Amino acid sequence: MLASFYQNFLEKYLNKAQLITLKMLVWLLQTQKQVKLERLAATLPLPIDLSLI
């Protein structure tokens, strides 16, 4: 996940929902072997309209 330094810094500038979304994106990028928007959108547990990509 995020190092404590980054998390402490970002908590000052992001609200809770933004910080959670950022953590999910970082986790997805670390776990997925291929970075494709379609794959990230399918894996991210948020409602995303794939037709916009």
PDB file of N, H, CA, C and O in Angstrom:
ATOM      1  N   MET A   1       0.846  -1.190   0.000  1.00  0.00           N
ATOM      2  CA  MET A   1       0.000   0.000   0.000  1.00  0.00           C
ATOM      3  C   MET A   1       0.884   1.244   0.000  1.00  0.00           C
ATOM      4  O   MET A   1       1.991   1.243  -0.537  1.00  0.00           O
ATOM      5  N   LEU A   2       0.371   2.286   0.608  1.00  0.00           N
ATOM      6  H   LEU A   2      -0.529   2.286   1.045  1.00  0.00           H
ATOM      7  CA  LEU A   2       1.119   3.541   0.650  1.00  0.00           C
ATOM      8  C   LEU A   2       2.033   3.565   1.871  1.00  0.00           C
ATOM      9  O   LEU A   2       1.660   3.109   2.951  1.00  0.00           O
ATOM     10  N   ALA A   3       3.222   4.096   1.683  1.00  0.00           N
ATOM     11  H   ALA A   3       3.526   4.466   0.805  1.00  0.00           H
ATOM     12  CA  ALA A   3       4.119   4.274   2.805  1.00  0.00           C
ATOM     13  C   ALA A   3       3.513   5.295   3.767  1.00  0.00           C
ATOM     14  O   ALA A   3       2.771   6.184   3.348  1.00  0.00           O
ATOM     15  N   SER A   4       3.828   5.168   5.043  1.00  0.00           N
ATOM     16  H   SER A   4       4.430   4.446   5.383  1.00  0.00           H
ATOM     17  CA  SER A   4       3.217   6.038   6.054  1.00  0.00           C
ATOM     18  C   SER A   4       3.508   7.518   5.785  1.00  0.00           C
ATOM     19  O   SER A   4       2.669   8.375   6.064  1.00  0.00           O
ATOM     20  N   PHE A   5       4.690   7.818   5.245  1.00  0.00           N
ATOM     21  H   PHE A   5       5.371   7.122   5.018  1.00  0.00           H
ATOM     22  CA  PHE A   5       5.018   9.209   4.920  1.00  0.00           C
ATOM     23  C   PHE A   5       4.012   9.779   3.925  1.00  0.00           C
ATOM     24  O   PHE A   5       3.480  10.871   4.122  1.00  0.00           O
ATOM     25  N   TYR A   6       3.757   9.020   2.847  1.00  0.00           N
ATOM     26  H   TYR A   6       4.189   8.133   2.688  1.00  0.00           H
ATOM     27  CA  TYR A   6       2.827   9.482   1.825  1.00  0.00           C
ATOM     28  C   TYR A   6       1.403   9.568   2.372  1.00  0.00           C
ATOM     29  O   TYR A   6       0.667  10.510   2.081  1.00  0.00           O
ATOM     30  N   GLN A   7       1.035   8.574   3.162  1.00  0.00           N
ATOM     31  H   GLN A   7       1.633   7.808   3.397  1.00  0.00           H
ATOM     32  CA  GLN A   7      -0.318   8.574   3.707  1.00  0.00           C
ATOM     33  C   GLN A   7      -0.530   9.784   4.614  1.00  0.00           C
ATOM     34  O   GLN A   7      -1.566  10.443   4.524  1.00  0.00           O
ATOM     35  N   ASN A   8       0.413  10.078   5.467  1.00  0.00           N
ATOM     36  H   ASN A   8       1.254   9.543   5.540  1.00  0.00           H
ATOM     37  CA  ASN A   8       0.297  11.242   6.355  1.00  0.00           C
ATOM     38  C   ASN A   8       0.227  12.541   5.564  1.00  0.00           C
ATOM     39  O   ASN A   8      -0.540  13.442   5.904  1.00  0.00           O
ATOM     40  N   PHE A   9       1.023  12.633   4.520  1.00  0.00           N
ATOM     41  H   PHE A   9       1.646  11.901   4.245  1.00  0.00           H
ATOM     42  CA  PHE A   9       1.023  13.838   3.689  1.00  0.00           C
ATOM     43  C   PHE A   9      -0.304  13.996   2.947  1.00  0.00           C
ATOM     44  O   PHE A   9      -0.888  15.079   2.929  1.00  0.00           O
ATOM     45  N   LEU A  10      -0.772  12.913   2.340  1.00  0.00           N
ATOM     46  H   LEU A  10      -0.297  12.033   2.354  1.00  0.00           H
ATOM     47  CA  LEU A  10      -1.988  12.974   1.535  1.00  0.00           C
ATOM     48  C   LEU A  10      -3.244  13.179   2.368  1.00  0.00           C
ATOM     49  O   LEU A  10      -4.223  13.743   1.878  1.00  0.00           O
ATOM     50  N   GLU A  11      -3.232  12.729   3.622  1.00  0.00           N
ATOM     51  H   GLU A  11      -2.437  12.271   4.020  1.00  0.00           H
ATOM     52  CA  GLU A  11      -4.400  12.920   4.493  1.00  0.00           C
ATOM     53  C   GLU A  11      -4.711  14.402   4.693  1.00  0.00           C
ATOM     54  O   GLU A  11      -5.853  14.766   4.977  1.00  0.00           O
ATOM     55  N   LYS A  12      -3.703  15.250   4.547  1.00  0.00           N
ATOM     56  H   LYS A  12      -2.776  14.954   4.317  1.00  0.00           H
ATOM     57  CA  LYS A  12      -3.904  16.695   4.708  1.00  0.00           C
ATOM     58  C   LYS A  12      -4.631  17.309   3.513  1.00  0.00           C
ATOM     59  O   LYS A  12      -5.289  18.339   3.653  1.00  0.00           O
ATOM     60  N   TYR A  13      -4.516  16.684   2.344  1.00  0.00           N
ATOM     61  H   TYR A  13      -3.981  15.847   2.231  1.00  0.00           H
ATOM     62  CA  TYR A  13      -5.024  17.285   1.116  1.00  0.00           C
ATOM     63  C   TYR A  13      -6.217  16.558   0.494  1.00  0.00           C
ATOM     64  O   TYR A  13      -6.927  17.131  -0.332  1.00  0.00           O
ATOM     65  N   LEU A  14      -6.438  15.314   0.881  1.00  0.00           N
ATOM     66  H   LEU A  14      -5.860  14.848   1.552  1.00  0.00           H
ATOM     67  CA  LEU A  14      -7.528  14.536   0.310  1.00  0.00           C
ATOM     68  C   LEU A  14      -8.571  14.228   1.374  1.00  0.00           C
ATOM     69  O   LEU A  14      -8.242  14.043   2.546  1.00  0.00           O
ATOM     70  N   ASN A  15      -9.827  14.175   0.956  1.00  0.00           N
ATOM     71  H   ASN A  15     -10.094  14.325   0.004  1.00  0.00           H
ATOM     72  CA  ASN A  15     -10.834  13.741   1.920  1.00  0.00           C
ATOM     73  C   ASN A  15     -10.780  12.216   2.020  1.00  0.00           C
ATOM     74  O   ASN A  15     -10.029  11.567   1.291  1.00  0.00           O
ATOM     75  N   LYS A  16     -11.569  11.657   2.914  1.00  0.00           N
ATOM     76  H   LYS A  16     -12.179  12.184   3.505  1.00  0.00           H
ATOM     77  CA  LYS A  16     -11.485  10.224   3.191  1.00  0.00           C
ATOM     78  C   LYS A  16     -11.805   9.376   1.957  1.00  0.00           C
ATOM     79  O   LYS A  16     -11.126   8.385   1.688  1.00  0.00           O
ATOM     80  N   ALA A  17     -12.837   9.767   1.211  1.00  0.00           N
ATOM     81  H   ALA A  17     -13.389  10.572   1.429  1.00  0.00           H
ATOM     82  CA  ALA A  17     -13.216   9.006   0.020  1.00  0.00           C
ATOM     83  C   ALA A  17     -12.110   9.044  -1.036  1.00  0.00           C
ATOM     84  O   ALA A  17     -11.830   8.030  -1.676  1.00  0.00           O
ATOM     85  N   GLN A  18     -11.489  10.190  -1.218  1.00  0.00           N
ATOM     86  H   GLN A  18     -11.716  11.013  -0.699  1.00  0.00           H
ATOM     87  CA  GLN A  18     -10.404  10.309  -2.196  1.00  0.00           C
ATOM     88  C   GLN A  18      -9.205   9.471  -1.782  1.00  0.00           C
ATOM     89  O   GLN A  18      -8.562   8.846  -2.626  1.00  0.00           O
ATOM     90  N   LEU A  19      -8.901   9.454  -0.498  1.00  0.00           N
ATOM     91  H   LEU A  19      -9.423   9.962   0.187  1.00  0.00           H
ATOM     92  CA  LEU A  19      -7.764   8.681  -0.009  1.00  0.00           C
ATOM     93  C   LEU A  19      -8.018   7.182  -0.182  1.00  0.00           C
ATOM     94  O   LEU A  19      -7.112   6.441  -0.563  1.00  0.00           O
ATOM     95  N   ILE A  20      -9.224   6.740   0.092  1.00  0.00           N
ATOM     96  H   ILE A  20      -9.960   7.342   0.402  1.00  0.00           H
ATOM     97  CA  ILE A  20      -9.560   5.322  -0.083  1.00  0.00           C
ATOM     98  C   ILE A  20      -9.476   4.941  -1.565  1.00  0.00           C
ATOM     99  O   ILE A  20      -8.960   3.876  -1.905  1.00  0.00           O
ATOM    100  N   THR A  21      -9.978   5.803  -2.439  1.00  0.00           N
ATOM    101  H   THR A  21     -10.397   6.669  -2.163  1.00  0.00           H
ATOM    102  CA  THR A  21      -9.911   5.535  -3.876  1.00  0.00           C
ATOM    103  C   THR A  21      -8.462   5.462  -4.338  1.00  0.00           C
ATOM    104  O   THR A  21      -8.108   4.583  -5.124  1.00  0.00           O
ATOM    105  N   LEU A  22      -7.629   6.363  -3.867  1.00  0.00           N
ATOM    106  H   LEU A  22      -7.916   7.077  -3.228  1.00  0.00           H
ATOM    107  CA  LEU A  22      -6.214   6.338  -4.226  1.00  0.00           C
ATOM    108  C   LEU A  22      -5.552   5.054  -3.742  1.00  0.00           C
ATOM    109  O   LEU A  22      -4.761   4.455  -4.470  1.00  0.00           O
ATOM    110  N   LYS A  23      -5.864   4.627  -2.529  1.00  0.00           N
ATOM    111  H   LYS A  23      -6.507   5.114  -1.937  1.00  0.00           H
ATOM    112  CA  LYS A  23      -5.298   3.381  -2.005  1.00  0.00           C
ATOM    113  C   LYS A  23      -5.727   2.189  -2.844  1.00  0.00           C
ATOM    114  O   LYS A  23      -4.927   1.290  -3.100  1.00  0.00           O
ATOM    115  N   MET A  24      -6.986   2.173  -3.276  1.00  0.00           N
ATOM    116  H   MET A  24      -7.637   2.903  -3.069  1.00  0.00           H
ATOM    117  CA  MET A  24      -7.458   1.077  -4.123  1.00  0.00           C
ATOM    118  C   MET A  24      -6.733   1.080  -5.464  1.00  0.00           C
ATOM    119  O   MET A  24      -6.362   0.020  -5.969  1.00  0.00           O
ATOM    120  N   LEU A  25      -6.529   2.255  -6.042  1.00  0.00           N
ATOM    121  H   LEU A  25      -6.830   3.116  -5.632  1.00  0.00           H
ATOM    122  CA  LEU A  25      -5.821   2.344  -7.322  1.00  0.00           C
ATOM    123  C   LEU A  25      -4.369   1.887  -7.199  1.00  0.00           C
ATOM    124  O   LEU A  25      -3.861   1.184  -8.073  1.00  0.00           O
ATOM    125  N   VAL A  26      -3.711   2.281  -6.129  1.00  0.00           N
ATOM    126  H   VAL A  26      -4.124   2.852  -5.419  1.00  0.00           H
ATOM    127  CA  VAL A  26      -2.323   1.863  -5.913  1.00  0.00           C
ATOM    128  C   VAL A  26      -2.258   0.349  -5.734  1.00  0.00           C
ATOM    129  O   VAL A  26      -1.370  -0.309  -6.275  1.00  0.00           O
ATOM    130  N   TRP A  27      -3.205  -0.197  -4.972  1.00  0.00           N
ATOM    131  H   TRP A  27      -3.926   0.338  -4.532  1.00  0.00           H
ATOM    132  CA  TRP A  27      -3.240  -1.644  -4.770  1.00  0.00           C
ATOM    133  C   TRP A  27      -3.461  -2.372  -6.093  1.00  0.00           C
ATOM    134  O   TRP A  27      -2.801  -3.372  -6.377  1.00  0.00           O
ATOM    135  N   LEU A  28      -4.388  -1.866  -6.898  1.00  0.00           N
ATOM    136  H   LEU A  28      -4.923  -1.053  -6.667  1.00  0.00           H
ATOM    137  CA  LEU A  28      -4.650  -2.492  -8.194  1.00  0.00           C
ATOM    138  C   LEU A  28      -3.422  -2.459  -9.088  1.00  0.00           C
ATOM    139  O   LEU A  28      -3.100  -3.450  -9.744  1.00  0.00           O
ATOM    140  N   LEU A  29      -2.742  -1.333  -9.116  1.00  0.00           N
ATOM    141  H   LEU A  29      -3.003  -0.528  -8.583  1.00  0.00           H
ATOM    142  CA  LEU A  29      -1.547  -1.214  -9.952  1.00  0.00           C
ATOM    143  C   LEU A  29      -0.443  -2.152  -9.487  1.00  0.00           C
ATOM    144  O   LEU A  29       0.335  -2.652 -10.300  1.00  0.00           O
ATOM    145  N   GLN A  30      -0.373  -2.393  -8.176  1.00  0.00           N
ATOM    146  H   GLN A  30      -1.005  -1.986  -7.516  1.00  0.00           H
ATOM    147  CA  GLN A  30       0.649  -3.282  -7.644  1.00  0.00           C
ATOM    148  C   GLN A  30       0.319  -4.750  -7.891  1.00  0.00           C
ATOM    149  O   GLN A  30       1.229  -5.567  -8.029  1.00  0.00           O
ATOM    150  N   THR A  31      -0.960  -5.098  -7.950  1.00  0.00           N
ATOM    151  H   THR A  31      -1.699  -4.434  -7.838  1.00  0.00           H
ATOM    152  CA  THR A  31      -1.335  -6.504  -8.077  1.00  0.00           C
ATOM    153  C   THR A  31      -1.537  -6.959  -9.515  1.00  0.00           C
ATOM    154  O   THR A  31      -1.368  -8.142  -9.810  1.00  0.00           O
ATOM    155  N   GLN A  32      -1.891  -6.062 -10.403  1.00  0.00           N
ATOM    156  H   GLN A  32      -2.029  -5.101 -10.163  1.00  0.00           H
ATOM    157  CA  GLN A  32      -2.145  -6.441 -11.791  1.00  0.00           C
ATOM    158  C   GLN A  32      -0.832  -6.470 -12.567  1.00  0.00           C
ATOM    159  O   GLN A  32      -0.001  -5.571 -12.441  1.00  0.00           O
ATOM    160  N   LYS A  33      -0.662  -7.501 -13.357  1.00  0.00           N
ATOM    161  H   LYS A  33      -1.337  -8.232 -13.459  1.00  0.00           H
ATOM    162  CA  LYS A  33       0.565  -7.638 -14.145  1.00  0.00           C
ATOM    163  C   LYS A  33       0.552  -6.744 -15.380  1.00  0.00           C
ATOM    164  O   LYS A  33       1.594  -6.238 -15.797  1.00  0.00           O
ATOM    165  N   GLN A  34      -0.620  -6.553 -15.959  1.00  0.00           N
ATOM    166  H   GLN A  34      -1.466  -6.964 -15.620  1.00  0.00           H
ATOM    167  CA  GLN A  34      -0.754  -5.685 -17.117  1.00  0.00           C
ATOM    168  C   GLN A  34      -1.627  -4.505 -16.739  1.00  0.00           C
ATOM    169  O   GLN A  34      -2.670  -4.672 -16.106  1.00  0.00           O
ATOM    170  N   VAL A  35      -1.204  -3.326 -17.121  1.00  0.00           N
ATOM    171  H   VAL A  35      -0.356  -3.191 -17.635  1.00  0.00           H
ATOM    172  CA  VAL A  35      -1.975  -2.130 -16.805  1.00  0.00           C
ATOM    173  C   VAL A  35      -2.748  -1.712 -18.049  1.00  0.00           C
ATOM    174  O   VAL A  35      -2.209  -1.079 -18.957  1.00  0.00           O
ATOM    175  N   LYS A  36      -4.013  -2.080 -18.064  1.00  0.00           N
ATOM    176  H   LYS A  36      -4.451  -2.594 -17.326  1.00  0.00           H
ATOM    177  CA  LYS A  36      -4.924  -1.679 -19.129  1.00  0.00           C
ATOM    178  C   LYS A  36      -6.125  -1.046 -18.444  1.00  0.00           C
ATOM    179  O   LYS A  36      -6.609  -1.554 -17.433  1.00  0.00           O
ATOM    180  N   LEU A  37      -6.603   0.058 -18.994  1.00  0.00           N
ATOM    181  H   LEU A  37      -6.210   0.470 -19.816  1.00  0.00           H
ATOM    182  CA  LEU A  37      -7.733   0.741 -18.376  1.00  0.00           C
ATOM    183  C   LEU A  37      -8.946  -0.165 -18.241  1.00  0.00           C
ATOM    184  O   LEU A  37      -9.646  -0.118 -17.230  1.00  0.00           O
ATOM    185  N   GLU A  38      -9.198  -0.983 -19.241  1.00  0.00           N
ATOM    186  H   GLU A  38      -8.629  -1.022 -20.063  1.00  0.00           H
ATOM    187  CA  GLU A  38     -10.350  -1.878 -19.185  1.00  0.00           C
ATOM    188  C   GLU A  38     -10.216  -2.868 -18.034  1.00  0.00           C
ATOM    189  O   GLU A  38     -11.187  -3.140 -17.328  1.00  0.00           O
ATOM    190  N   ARG A  39      -9.017  -3.405 -17.845  1.00  0.00           N
ATOM    191  H   ARG A  39      -8.228  -3.184 -18.418  1.00  0.00           H
ATOM    192  CA  ARG A  39      -8.794  -4.391 -16.784  1.00  0.00           C
ATOM    193  C   ARG A  39      -8.883  -3.732 -15.403  1.00  0.00           C
ATOM    194  O   ARG A  39      -9.480  -4.290 -14.483  1.00  0.00           O
ATOM    195  N   LEU A  40      -8.287  -2.548 -15.265  1.00  0.00           N
ATOM    196  H   LEU A  40      -7.801  -2.095 -16.012  1.00  0.00           H
ATOM    197  CA  LEU A  40      -8.373  -1.848 -13.986  1.00  0.00           C
ATOM    198  C   LEU A  40      -9.816  -1.479 -13.667  1.00  0.00           C
ATOM    199  O   LEU A  40     -10.257  -1.618 -12.527  1.00  0.00           O
ATOM    200  N   ALA A  41     -10.546  -1.012 -14.667  1.00  0.00           N
ATOM    201  H   ALA A  41     -10.188  -0.899 -15.593  1.00  0.00           H
ATOM    202  CA  ALA A  41     -11.939  -0.641 -14.452  1.00  0.00           C
ATOM    203  C   ALA A  41     -12.772  -1.853 -14.051  1.00  0.00           C
ATOM    204  O   ALA A  41     -13.672  -1.737 -13.219  1.00  0.00           O
ATOM    205  N   ALA A  42     -12.483  -3.002 -14.629  1.00  0.00           N
ATOM    206  H   ALA A  42     -11.752  -3.096 -15.304  1.00  0.00           H
ATOM    207  CA  ALA A  42     -13.226  -4.214 -14.293  1.00  0.00           C
ATOM    208  C   ALA A  42     -12.879  -4.708 -12.894  1.00  0.00           C
ATOM    209  O   ALA A  42     -13.725  -5.302 -12.224  1.00  0.00           O
ATOM    210  N   THR A  43     -11.654  -4.474 -12.445  1.00  0.00           N
ATOM    211  H   THR A  43     -10.967  -3.992 -12.989  1.00  0.00           H
ATOM    212  CA  THR A  43     -11.204  -4.955 -11.142  1.00  0.00           C
ATOM    213  C   THR A  43     -11.562  -3.990 -10.018  1.00  0.00           C
ATOM    214  O   THR A  43     -11.793  -4.409  -8.884  1.00  0.00           O
ATOM    215  N   LEU A  44     -11.608  -2.720 -10.330  1.00  0.00           N
ATOM    216  H   LEU A  44     -11.421  -2.380 -11.251  1.00  0.00           H
ATOM    217  CA  LEU A  44     -11.896  -1.703  -9.312  1.00  0.00           C
ATOM    218  C   LEU A  44     -13.330  -1.858  -8.813  1.00  0.00           C
ATOM    219  O   LEU A  44     -14.261  -1.884  -9.619  1.00  0.00           O
ATOM    220  N   PRO A  45     -13.521  -1.960  -7.511  1.00  0.00           N
ATOM    221  CA  PRO A  45     -14.876  -2.176  -6.982  1.00  0.00           C
ATOM    222  C   PRO A  45     -15.713  -0.899  -6.932  1.00  0.00           C
ATOM    223  O   PRO A  45     -16.283  -0.559  -5.895  1.00  0.00           O
ATOM    224  N   LEU A  46     -15.779  -0.202  -8.056  1.00  0.00           N
ATOM    225  H   LEU A  46     -15.315  -0.479  -8.898  1.00  0.00           H
ATOM    226  CA  LEU A  46     -16.603   0.997  -8.182  1.00  0.00           C
ATOM    227  C   LEU A  46     -17.385   0.895  -9.487  1.00  0.00           C
ATOM    228  O   LEU A  46     -16.907   0.293 -10.449  1.00  0.00           O
ATOM    229  N   PRO A  47     -18.576   1.475  -9.529  1.00  0.00           N
ATOM    230  CA  PRO A  47     -19.327   1.419 -10.786  1.00  0.00           C
ATOM    231  C   PRO A  47     -18.686   2.340 -11.829  1.00  0.00           C
ATOM    232  O   PRO A  47     -18.698   3.562 -11.679  1.00  0.00           O
ATOM    233  N   ILE A  48     -18.133   1.747 -12.874  1.00  0.00           N
ATOM    234  H   ILE A  48     -18.123   0.754 -12.996  1.00  0.00           H
ATOM    235  CA  ILE A  48     -17.466   2.499 -13.932  1.00  0.00           C
ATOM    236  C   ILE A  48     -18.106   2.101 -15.261  1.00  0.00           C
ATOM    237  O   ILE A  48     -18.280   0.914 -15.538  1.00  0.00           O
ATOM    238  N   ASP A  49     -18.446   3.066 -16.061  1.00  0.00           N
ATOM    239  H   ASP A  49     -18.304   4.030 -15.835  1.00  0.00           H
ATOM    240  CA  ASP A  49     -19.034   2.814 -17.370  1.00  0.00           C
ATOM    241  C   ASP A  49     -17.902   2.554 -18.357  1.00  0.00           C
ATOM    242  O   ASP A  49     -17.191   3.481 -18.745  1.00  0.00           O
ATOM    243  N   LEU A  50     -17.731   1.303 -18.765  1.00  0.00           N
ATOM    244  H   LEU A  50     -18.308   0.550 -18.450  1.00  0.00           H
ATOM    245  CA  LEU A  50     -16.644   0.941 -19.658  1.00  0.00           C
ATOM    246  C   LEU A  50     -16.795   1.534 -21.051  1.00  0.00           C
ATOM    247  O   LEU A  50     -15.822   1.590 -21.804  1.00  0.00           O
ATOM    248  N   SER A  51     -17.989   1.973 -21.404  1.00  0.00           N
ATOM    249  H   SER A  51     -18.779   1.928 -20.793  1.00  0.00           H
ATOM    250  CA  SER A  51     -18.172   2.557 -22.732  1.00  0.00           C
ATOM    251  C   SER A  51     -17.482   3.922 -22.853  1.00  0.00           C
ATOM    252  O   SER A  51     -17.276   4.411 -23.964  1.00  0.00           O
ATOM    253  N   LEU A  52     -17.130   4.531 -21.736  1.00  0.00           N
ATOM    254  H   LEU A  52     -17.297   4.134 -20.834  1.00  0.00           H
ATOM    255  CA  LEU A  52     -16.460   5.828 -21.767  1.00  0.00           C
ATOM    256  C   LEU A  52     -14.969   5.698 -21.998  1.00  0.00           C
ATOM    257  O   LEU A  52     -14.306   6.688 -22.310  1.00  0.00           O
ATOM    258  N   ILE A  53     -14.432   4.508 -21.851  1.00  0.00           N
ATOM    259  H   ILE A  53     -14.971   3.705 -21.597  1.00  0.00           H
ATOM    260  CA  ILE A  53     -12.986   4.289 -21.995  1.00  0.00           C
ATOM    261  C   ILE A  53     -12.645   4.056 -23.440  1.00  0.00           C
ATOM    262  O   ILE A  53     -11.478   3.851 -23.774  1.00  0.00           O
TER     263      ILE A  53
END
